[in-house]
Amino acid sequence: MFFSNLIKIFVHILVIFAFDITEILKMKLTAQYVICLQHMCNTLASLGKLKKPCPKVHERVMEKRQALYFLPVLAVASFLIKISGSSSLRPVLTGPDLAFSGPRVVFRCVAPNVSPPVIYELIKDGRVRIGRDRDFHGGQVALFPIKVTAASEGSYHCRATAGGTREISNSIKLRVVTPPSYTRVTSEPFPPVAYEGSRMALSCDVEMGSHLSYSWFFNRKEITSSTSLPFHFVGNKLLVERVTPEYAGNYSCSAWTSVNEIKRISSSTEVQVTIKVYVSKPEISFSVHKEGTGYHGNVTCWSTRGSPPVNFYLLLDGKEVDSATAAQTLAAWFLVVVVPELDMGEARCRVKTENQDLTSEPVNLEVVPVGGNVKVEVEYLYTADSKLTTARLSCHVSRGTFPYISWLFNDSVLPSESHPDSHIQPILPHIAFADRRRSLVLTKLSPEESGYYRCRARDNYDDAGPWVESAAELVQVTVNSMSQAESSTETPPSESFCMNITEAVTITFCCFVLLILVVGSACVYKMFENKQAHTNSVPANSDALQSELTHQSGGNTADTTATDCDVQNQVCKQKL
């Protein structure tokens, strides 16, 4: 740019110190020089550097030779003008690089500081000319509007031509964005039903659209990065590696794209995803009811968990005899014919789903009437600090498939736990039944609970059947202890045995400790007595020993002696 301005200043100086071009053209020159001068005159006139417009040149050649001296000056000026004009020919292309399909976009091309006329051309992919424009005044921007279609995507640049020079602009790569439409959710597996622990994949598919982003919704709440676990996003897919029942619900998606902060969105309809739970191993139960003089059996099949519908089958001695479909629950019922005291065979329940086949444990279809012996056993329950708190009475019936148990306290029937009469004060306020009324629990022991307890049994399918009763058992709670109970027959043997063992161990241990103390005291006393005797005998023995040594050695005593004394034998030996 600096070099171009320097050349223009130099040209201006040449024009100012030269002469009037119109006077030159009036001279008689040859045709070759006249044409050259005419061209130079037009060039300078276009730049606005002439005081007067260029006159018309006649075919007659002027003959004045002195004008030839100024031709080199004009030639140099024209050459410098061309150099200055061509050095600044650098077109600049502006326009969008991302656009929606359908509307029009505009590319703009300009070559600043270029002498007109300038020809602009918009070229696509280096070979296809999209448009052409001219600038006759200089500094004007060439506009190239185009309607965006799928075929408009490509690389664009501008080509500018001025003064016989051609230059290429920068390149712009246009990407055509197609708004999404007809968005829907598809699933794998299809239909969208998956078992717990399996893999599920949902896809957000569009019929048309490009440069898309996706958003997913679960029960109309967007699945964001903070709530994405255990969801994974892969392109237009939503993946769950191990589904659980809590992810069953309605799913939808939105496909969208954005250009210049303008967002186009297409949303799908909701798809309901069902997560099935595997059916647990079926269980079986058998009951009997009486109608008139006949009896009917009812076999119940059920599973504790699973997703309906499931198919239940009744197997009798390994053969399928009946079936039922549980559409809303996980249970089915089958009627069978039974005869009391007659074995009708072994029954099993079988459950089937599209990927499961399970069979229950067997049950014998045999009805044995209640009979035999009935007795009551009493068990006392203690706390950690050996305080009696509860008594549990159990009713044992030696014979009967479906016994109904009733309890009596002092010959009064205790109210039923399942059907208490709310208008009648219960006989015992602190009682509870367990194990189908086979157990009676006294949750609080007080003098009020003292008395005779017995149970009776009959067939639960025959309300008019006879009762079989047990003998009465006495449960007595004393006023003094308020926490101790005894039966009329005997103290619980297990508790008495444990108490006797504990007492025996305690007494033995105390005797052993006392014996150790006596023996230890005697030993200490004996040691003390021997020490006293040794102390009293040492001076006398020393004098006798010295007299004997003096007599044997003739009055000379040894320099160094050592004496070992046996205290008990009172014998001393000299060691030199």
MOLINGI-V543491 format. One record per residue. RES is the residue in one letter. SS is DSSP state (@ for helix, = for strand, . for the rest). OMEGA is omega in radians with two decimals (NA if undefined). Layout:
RES/SS/OMEGA
RES/SS/OMEGA
This chain:
M/./3.11
F/@/3.13
F/@/3.12
S/@/3.12
N/@/3.13
L/@/3.12
I/@/3.14
K/@/3.11
I/@/3.12
F/@/3.10
V/@/3.12
H/@/-3.14
I/@/3.11
L/@/-3.11
V/@/-3.10
I/@/-3.08
F/@/3.02
A/./-3.11
F/./-3.14
D/./-3.09
I/@/-3.12
T/@/3.11
E/@/3.13
I/@/-3.08
L/@/3.12
K/@/-3.13
M/./3.14
K/./3.13
L/./3.09
T/./-3.10
A/@/-3.12
Q/@/-3.13
Y/@/-3.13
V/@/3.14
I/@/3.12
C/@/3.13
L/@/3.12
Q/@/3.13
H/@/3.11
M/@/-3.13
C/@/3.13
N/@/3.14
T/@/3.12
L/@/3.13
A/@/3.12
S/@/3.09
L/@/-3.14
G/./-3.07
K/./-3.12
L/./3.10
K/./-3.12
K/./3.09
P/./-3.12
C/./3.09
P/./3.09
K/./-3.13
V/./3.11
H/./-3.13
E/./3.12
R/./-3.14
V/./3.13
M/./-2.96
E/./-3.09
K/./-3.02
R/@/-3.06
Q/@/3.12
A/@/-3.12
L/@/-3.12
Y/@/-3.10
F/@/-3.14
L/@/3.08
P/@/3.12
V/@/-3.14
L/@/3.14
A/@/3.11
V/@/3.13
A/@/3.13
S/@/-3.14
F/@/3.14
L/@/3.11
I/@/3.14
K/@/3.14
I/@/-3.12
S/@/-3.14
G/@/-3.08
S/@/-3.09
S/@/-3.11
S/./-3.12
L/./3.14
R/./-3.08
P/./3.13
V/=/-3.13
L/=/3.06
T/=/-3.14
G/./-3.08
P/./3.01
D/./3.12
L/=/-3.07
A/=/3.05
F/=/3.07
S/./3.12
G/./-3.11
P/./3.13
R/=/3.01
V/=/-3.06
V/=/2.98
F/=/-3.11
R/=/-3.14
C/=/3.13
V/=/3.04
A/./-3.06
P/./3.06
N/./3.09
V/./-3.12
S/./3.09
P/./0.00
P/./3.10
V/=/3.12
I/=/3.13
Y/=/3.10
E/=/3.08
L/=/-3.05
I/=/3.10
K/=/3.10
D/./3.01
G/./-3.07
R/./-3.07
V/=/3.11
R/=/-3.10
I/=/-3.10
G/=/-3.12
R/=/-3.12
D/=/-3.13
R/=/3.07
D/=/-3.11
F/./-3.06
H/./3.13
G/./3.08
G/./-3.13
Q/./-3.13
V/./3.08
A/=/-3.10
L/=/3.13
F/=/3.08
P/=/3.09
I/=/3.06
K/=/-3.02
V/./3.00
T/./3.11
A/@/-3.14
A/@/-3.12
S/@/-3.11
E/./-3.14
G/=/-3.10
S/=/-3.07
Y/=/2.97
H/=/-3.09
C/=/3.10
R/=/-3.12
A/=/3.13
T/=/3.13
A/=/3.10
G/./-3.13
G/./3.13
T/=/-3.12
R/=/3.14
E/=/-3.13
I/=/-3.13
S/=/3.02
N/=/-3.10
S/=/3.08
I/=/3.12
K/=/-3.10
L/=/3.04
R/=/-3.09
V/=/-3.12
V/=/3.08
T/./3.14
P/./-3.13
P/./3.11
S/=/3.10
Y/./3.14
T/./3.14
R/=/3.12
V/=/3.02
T/=/-3.04
S/=/3.01
E/=/0.19
P/./3.08
F/./-0.05
P/./-3.04
P/./3.11
V/=/-3.09
A/=/3.08
Y/=/-3.13
E/./-3.12
G/./-3.14
S/./-3.11
R/./3.11
M/=/3.13
A/=/3.06
L/=/-3.12
S/=/3.06
C/=/-3.05
D/=/3.09
V/./3.10
E/./3.08
M/=/3.10
G/./3.11
S/./-3.12
H/./-2.98
L/./2.94
S/=/-3.01
Y/=/3.04
S/=/-3.11
W/=/-3.10
F/=/3.09
F/=/-3.05
N/./3.06
R/./3.01
K/=/-3.07
E/=/3.08
I/./-3.10
T/./-3.14
S/@/-3.12
S/@/-3.13
T/@/-3.00
S/./-3.13
L/./0.00
P/./-3.12
F/=/3.07
H/=/3.14
F/=/3.08
V/=/-3.11
G/./3.12
N/./-3.07
K/=/3.00
L/=/-3.02
L/=/3.00
V/=/-3.04
E/./-3.14
R/./-3.07
V/./3.07
T/./-3.05
P/@/-3.10
E/@/3.11
Y/@/2.99
A/./-3.12
G/=/-3.08
N/=/-3.14
Y/=/3.04
S/=/-3.14
C/=/3.05
S/=/3.03
A/=/-3.06
W/=/3.05
T/=/-3.05
S/=/3.08
V/=/3.13
N/./3.10
E/./3.03
I/=/-3.02
K/=/3.05
R/=/-3.02
I/=/3.01
S/=/-3.07
S/=/3.13
S/./2.98
T/./-3.11
E/./3.07
V/=/-3.13
Q/=/3.12
V/=/-3.14
T/=/3.08
I/=/-3.12
K/=/3.10
V/./3.11
Y/./-3.12
V/./3.10
S/./3.14
K/./-3.07
P/./3.07
E/=/-3.06
I/=/3.04
S/=/-3.04
F/=/3.11
S/=/-3.10
V/=/3.02
H/=/-3.06
K/=/3.07
E/=/-3.07
G/./3.13
T/./-3.12
G/=/-3.13
Y/=/3.12
H/=/3.11
G/=/3.13
N/=/3.10
V/=/-3.14
T/=/3.06
C/=/3.12
W/=/3.03
S/./-3.08
T/./3.12
R/./-3.12
G/./-3.12
S/./3.08
P/./0.06
P/./3.06
V/=/-3.14
N/=/3.09
F/=/3.12
Y/=/3.08
L/=/3.11
L/=/3.10
L/=/-3.05
D/./3.08
G/./-3.12
K/=/3.14
E/=/-3.09
V/=/-3.13
D/=/3.12
S/=/3.12
A/=/3.11
T/=/3.09
A/=/-3.07
A/./-3.07
Q/./-3.10
T/./3.11
L/./-3.12
A/=/3.08
A/=/-3.08
W/=/-3.13
F/=/3.11
L/=/3.10
V/=/3.10
V/=/3.13
V/./3.05
V/./-3.14
P/./3.13
E/./3.07
L/./-3.14
D/=/-3.09
M/=/3.09
G/=/-3.12
E/=/-3.09
A/=/3.05
R/=/3.03
C/=/3.11
R/=/3.14
V/=/-3.11
K/=/2.93
T/./-3.12
E/./3.12
N/./3.11
Q/./3.08
D/=/-3.04
L/=/-3.12
T/=/-3.10
S/./3.00
E/./-3.10
P/./3.02
V/=/-3.13
N/=/3.10
L/=/3.13
E/=/-3.11
V/./3.11
V/./3.13
P/./3.13
V/./3.11
G/=/-3.14
G/=/-3.09
N/=/3.05
V/=/-3.13
K/=/-3.12
V/=/3.03
E/=/-3.10
V/=/3.11
E/=/-3.13
Y/=/-3.11
L/=/-3.06
Y/=/3.04
T/./-3.12
A/./3.13
D/./3.01
S/./3.05
K/./-3.14
L/=/-3.08
T/=/-3.00
T/=/3.04
A/=/3.14
R/=/-3.13
L/=/-3.11
S/=/3.13
C/=/-3.10
H/=/3.11
V/=/-3.04
S/=/-3.06
R/=/3.09
G/./-3.13
T/./-3.09
F/./-3.13
P/=/2.98
Y/=/-3.03
I/=/3.03
S/=/-3.09
W/=/3.11
L/=/3.09
F/=/-3.07
N/./3.10
D/./3.05
S/=/-3.10
V/=/3.09
L/./-3.11
P/./3.13
S/./3.11
E/./-3.09
S/./-3.14
H/./3.14
P/./3.07
D/./-3.05
S/./-3.11
H/./-3.11
I/./3.09
Q/./-3.13
P/./-3.13
I/./3.09
L/./-3.09
P/./-3.01
H/./3.09
I/=/3.10
A/=/3.13
F/=/3.13
A/=/3.08
D/./3.12
R/./3.09
R/./3.08
R/./-3.13
S/=/3.06
L/=/-3.06
V/=/3.02
L/=/-3.03
T/./3.10
K/./-3.12
L/./3.10
S/./3.12
P/@/3.13
E/@/-3.12
E/@/3.11
S/./3.12
G/=/-3.09
Y/=/-3.14
Y/=/3.02
R/=/3.12
C/=/3.08
R/=/-3.06
A/=/3.02
R/=/3.10
D/=/-3.09
N/./3.13
Y/./-3.13
D/./-3.11
D/./-3.11
A/./-3.11
G/./-3.10
P/./3.09
W/./2.99
V/=/-2.99
E/=/3.09
S/./3.01
A/./-3.10
A/./3.09
E/=/-3.10
L/=/2.99
V/=/-3.04
Q/=/3.10
V/=/-3.10
T/./-3.14
V/./-3.07
N/./-3.07
S/./-3.11
M/./-3.13
S/./-3.05
Q/./-3.12
A/=/3.13
E/=/3.03
S/=/-3.10
S/./-3.05
T/./-3.04
E/./3.03
T/./-3.14
P/./-3.02
P/@/-3.11
S/@/-3.14
E/@/3.14
S/@/3.14
F/@/3.12
C/@/3.14
M/@/-3.13
N/@/3.13
I/@/-3.13
T/@/-3.14
E/@/-3.12
A/@/3.13
V/@/-3.12
T/@/-3.12
I/@/3.13
T/@/-3.13
F/@/-3.14
C/@/3.12
C/@/3.14
F/@/3.11
V/@/3.14
L/@/3.12
L/@/3.11
I/@/3.14
L/@/-3.12
V/@/-3.13
V/@/3.13
G/@/3.14
S/@/3.13
A/@/3.13
C/@/-3.14
V/@/-3.14
Y/@/-3.13
K/@/3.12
M/@/3.14
F/@/-3.12
E/@/3.13
N/@/3.13
K/@/3.13
Q/@/-3.13
A/@/3.12
H/@/-3.13
T/@/-3.09
N/@/-3.04
S/@/-3.07
V/@/-3.08
P/@/-3.11
A/@/-3.14
N/@/-3.13
S/@/3.14
D/@/3.14
A/@/-3.13
L/@/-3.11
Q/@/3.12
S/@/-3.14
E/@/3.14
L/@/-3.14
T/@/-3.13
H/@/-3.11
Q/@/-3.03
S/@/3.11
G/./3.09
G/./3.11
N/./3.13
T/./3.12
A/./3.13
D/./-3.07
T/./3.11
T/./3.05
A/=/-3.03
T/=/3.02
D/=/-3.08
C/=/3.01
D/=/-3.00
V/./-3.04
Q/./3.14
N/./-3.14
Q/./3.10
V/=/-3.12
C/=/3.10
K/=/3.14
Q/=/3.09
K/=/3.10
L/./NA
